[in-house]
Amino acid sequence: MGSEILSPNRLALTRESVQELSRRRQEPDWLLALRPKAFAASEGLPMPDQRTEGWRRTSLRGLELSQVDPLSGSVKIAIRGDSRGVALPLEEALDNPQLAPKVERYFGQIAVPESDKFAALHYAFFNAAVAVIVPRGTAVDEPIWIDYTAEGPALVHTLLILEDEADLPALVEDYSGGAYLASGGVEQVLGGNAHARYVHLQRWEPDVWSFSWQRARLGQDASLRTLNAAMGARLARNTVQVVLEGRGSQADLLGVAGIGDRQHADFETLQDHHGDATRSDLVIHDALRDRASANFTGLIRINKSARQTESSQEQKNILLSDRAKADSDPKLEILNNDVIRCTHGAAVGPVDQEMVFYLESRGLDRATAEQLIVEGFFQSTLRKLDCPAVEAALWDTINQPR
């Protein structure tokens, strides 16, 4: 793959553009310093290709960063639900003397700019951001839903902070519109005995190149349940990482991808156990039509410090066409022998023909029969979110025509 195709535009993705973004957003000194540092990192990091670890089955051929003007377009943000000052655009959080120090403490510290080329570009050029901060001992009454609608590049950053004993029933982020390049960064910090659900619903137009970095850090007895739903984009690369630092912390990583045509969905995950008695389980289900393709690369790491841990990976793919393709590469790295459970499994196969035949015998055409099977396949994952109100709304949103 030629470097000319993937070279950043000298007129758009420049240090001058970084400075102009900061000037327009009237950002504090620490952000003024972070952006150019991230840009310098992006210049030193290689553009990944299919020889790069973790990218072997995901091609960036056709991506032209020369089409990206970070100073053009807009991202509209609409916050719904019981936010009560908990969810704010970043600029409002930075104007709040109580919230600003918390944002500065964690922003860019959980998912760092040096993670890879796209993470660095994200921090240099992000053009929309939200801070969700739940104070110590606070239980938010109902889910928060944030809609992002983009016209032009969408580089959206989310900082989710739950202090000790805080509870958030769900934060749902819904991405739609046409962006060409979408780059999301999601940082999640959960204090002791804090509990949250997070949903990332990606419904970009079919010509969008989407890259999402999500990384969480969990304190003692904290729990996080995440769901990534990939329904749009030409290419969707989702990096989802959870670091279980505190003793007794728990994480559930869920995902569904329903794509067709020549779309490609790529999940790269990390379940990183550091604390004793921690648990993490992953379930990702993909349904692929036409010439769509999917890749999963997942690692469970049980560090030397993590005793009496439990973890698993389950990744399944339904192929609805002879031309669809899926690859799975689950991995285990166990660095001590005091483990309760650590398992992984993956499956790729066509839709169950006996089930299709049964539904057709009840008067359904083949397309409807397959759709019902896929819905059941997805519902088995969505139910694990264990939040019926969000599950129902999410399912309605997923089924909306695109």
N, C-alpha and C positions, 0 to 999 in steps of 0.2 A: 504494500500500500504506500502510495507516494506521500512524501512529506509536504509537497506543495498543497495537496488537498486539505491537510490538517493543520497548516500553519496559521496561527492567529493573524487577524487583519492588523496591519501596522497602523492603520488610521483609526481603528475603533478600539481594539483591546490594547490600550496603551496606558502608561503611567499617568499621562495627562487626563485620560478618561477617569481613572481612579480618583484623582484629585478633584475633578469636576463633580463626580458623584458625591463625594464627601461635602464639597462646598454647597451643592444644592440642598443636601439633607441637613446641613448645619450640625454636623456630628461632633461629639466631644473629642478631646485630644487623644484618648486611648483608641478610639475607632479610626481617627486620622492616622494613627501609627499602624494599626492592624492591617488596613487595606494595602498600603504599599509593601508591607512585609509579605502579605499573601501573594501579591503580584510578583514579587521577586522570587518567591517559592515556585510559582507557576512557570516562570522562565527557566528554572533549573530542573523541573520535573519533566520527564519524557512523556510525549503523547502515547498512551497505551496502544498496542497493536496485538495481533493474535499470537505473538511470541511472549507477551507480558504475562506474568503469573496472574491467574484469575481472569484473564481476558481471552483465553484460547478459543472459546466458542462464540465470542461476541465481536463482530466486525464493525468498525467505524467507517468503513468505506462509504463515501458519499457525504459525510459530515463536513461542512465547509464553515469553519469559524469566521471566515471573512464575511459571512452574511450577518454576523451578530454585531449590532450597534448597541452597546449597553446604555447609551444615553437616549435611546428612542423607545417609543411604546410606553405602556403603563400596565400596572397590576392593580386591579380593584380588589379591596378587602372588605368583606361583609361578615361581621361577627354576630352570631345568633345564639340564643340560649341564656343560661344563667351565668353571665360573665361577671357582673357586679364589680367591675374594676379589676377582675382577675386576669382577663385577657385584653391586652392593649396593643395597638401598633407600637413598634419599638420606639418611635420618636416620643410618644406620650409617656412610655415607661421611663425613658431617659430624663424627661422633665419632672418626674416625681422624685423628690429627694429621698424617699424611703425605698423606692424600687431601683433607682439608678445604680447604687453600689452592688446590688445583687446581680443585675445584668452584667456589670463590668467584671464581676468575680468569675462568672461562668461562660460568658460569650466567647466562643472560639477556643475554649479550654477542654471541652468534652470530645467534640469532633474537630481535630486540629487542621489548620489549612494545609499542612505538609502531608496529609494523608495520601493524596494523589493529585494529578493534574487538574481534574475537574473540581475537587474540593478547594484547591488553591484559587482557581478562577472564580469559584462561587464567593469566597470571602472577599476577593478583590472587587467584585462587581455586583454584589447582591443589591437589588433595587426595591425590595419589600421585606419587611420583617415584623414578626409578632412575638411578644413576650407574654407567657402565661405563667403567673406566679401565684401559688396557693400558699397563704401564710400558715405558720405552725398551728396545728390543732384545728384547722378549718376544713369542714366538709362541704363541698360544693353540692347544691341540691339536685342539679340536672345537667345533662351533657351540654358541652359547648361545641357549636358547629361553626367552622370558619370557611367561607367560600372565597376562592381566589379565581378571578377571571382575568386572563392575560390577553393583551394585544401587543405583540412584540416580545422581546426576551423576558423570561420570568425566572428571576433568581431570588427565590423566597427562602428566608431563614426563620426557623422557629426555635425559640428557647423556652423549654418547659421546666419549671422549678417547683417541686413540691417539698416544702419544709417538713420537719418531723411531725408525724401524726396527721398529716394532711391527706385528704381524700378527694379524688376527681373521678366521677363516674365514667366520663369519656370526653376526650378531645378528638373531634373529627375534622380533618382538613380535606377539603374537596377542591381539586384542581381541574380547571377546564379552560377551553379557549385555544387560540392558535399562538404559538410562541416561537417556533422553529427550535430555539434552545431553551429548555427548562432545567434549572439546576436548584435542587432543594437541599437545604441543610437542616437537620432536626437534632437538637441537643436536648437530652432529657436527664434531669438530676432528681433523684428521689431520696429524701432523707429517711431517717429511721422510722419504721412502721408507717411509711407513706404508701398510698395505693392509687394506681391510675390505669386507665385504658387509653390507648392512642390508636386512631384509625387514619390511614393515609390512602385516600381515594383518588386515583389518578385516571382522569378521563380526558386527556389532551387530544387535540385533533390528530389525525393519522400521519401528519407530516412532521410531527414534533420529535426532536431528540431529547429524551428525558433522563437526567442523572440525579439520583437521590442518595444522600448520605444520612443515615440515622444511627445515632450512637447514644446509649443510655448507661448511666452509672447508678447502681442501686445500693442503698445503705442497709443497715441491719433490719431484718424482718420486713423489708419493703417488697412490694409486688407490682409488676408491670405486665400488662397484656397488650400486645400490639397486633394490628391487622393491616396488611398492605394489600390493596386491591388494584391490580394493574389491568385497565380496560382499554386504554388509548395509547397514543404515541406510535411513532415508527419504530423506535427503539426505546425501551425502558430498562435502565440499569438501576437496581435497587440494592444498596449496601446497607444491611441491617445488623447492628452489633449491640450486644448487651454485656456489660461488665458487672458481674455479681460480686461486689466487694464485701458487703456486710453479711455476717452470719445469718442464716435463715432466709435470705432474700430469694425471690422467686420470679421467673419470667416465662411468659408464653408468647412465642413468635408465630403468628398466623399469616397466611398469604393465599390469595387467589389471583389467577390470571386468566382472563377470557379474551382471546385475541384471534384475529383471522388475517386474511390477505397475506402480506409479507411481513407482518409485525413480528418483533422479537422482544421477549421479556427475559431478563436476566436477574436472578436473585443471588447475591453473595452474602452469606450470613456468618456471624461469629457468636457463639455462646461461651463466654470467657468466665470460668469459675475461679474465684479467689477465696471466698469465704467458706467456712465450714457449714455443712447442712444446707447447702444451696440447691435449688432445683431450676432446671430450664427444659422446656419442651417446645419443639418446633413442628408445625404442620403446614405444608404448602401444597395446594392443589391447582393444577393448570389444565385448562381445556383449550385445545388448539385446533383451529379450522384452517382450511385452504392450505397455504404454504407458510403458515406461521411457525415460529420456532421458539423454543424456550431452553434456558440453561439454569441449573442450580448448582452452586458450589457452597457447601456448608461445612463449618468446622466447629466441633465441640472441643474445647480445651479445658482439661481438669488440671489446674496448677498444683504444685507441690503443697501449697498452703491450704488447699481445699479438701477437707476430709468429709466422708459421709455425704457425698453429693449424689444427685439424681439428674439424669438428662437423657434426651432422646431427640431424634430427627425422623420425620416422616414426610417424604416428598413423592407425590403421585401425579401422573400425567395421563390425560385422556386424549387420544388422537382421533379427531373427527374427519380426517382426510388421509389418504395414502401419502400425500406430499408433506404433511406436517411432521415436525421433528422435535424431539426433546432429549436433553442430556442431563444426567444427574451425577454429582460427585460428592457424596457425603463423606466426611472425614472425622476421625477421632484422634485426639492427642491427650493421652492419659499419663500424667507425670507422677502419680502415686497409686498405691494399691489398696487404698481404703475408700472404695467406691461402692455405693449401694446399687446403682443402675446406670448404665451408659449404653444406649443402643442407637442404631441408625438403619434406615431402609429407604429404598427408592423403587419406583415401578413406572414403567412406560408401556402403554398398550392401547389398542383400539377400543372404541366403545363396545360395551357388552351387546353382542348381536342377539342373544336370546332375550334380553330385556327389550331391545328395539322391536323384535318380532312380537313380543307379548303386547306392547303398547299399540303396535300397528293392528294387531288382531282386535283391539278395542276401538278401532276406527280412526286412529291418529295417523297423519302422514308421517313420513320418516323425519322430516325436519323438526316437526313438533315433538316427536318422540325423543329425538336426540336432545332437544332443548330441555325437556323435562328431566332427562337423565343428568344433564349438566347442572341444572338447578339443584337437584338433590345432592350432587357431588360438592357443589359450593356450600349448600346449606349446612352440610356436616362440619364444615370449617367455620362458617359464620356463627353457628351456635356456640362454639367454644369461646366466643367473645364474652358470652354470659352477660349480655346487656340487651334485653328484648326490645326496648324502645329504639336503640340505635340500630339493632339488627333489622328491624322492619323498615326504618327510614333508609337505611343503607341499601337494602335489597331493591326498594322502589327506585332509588337513584341509579343503581347499577343497570336496571332494566330500561331506563329511559333511552329513547332512540338517540343515536349520536350522528 
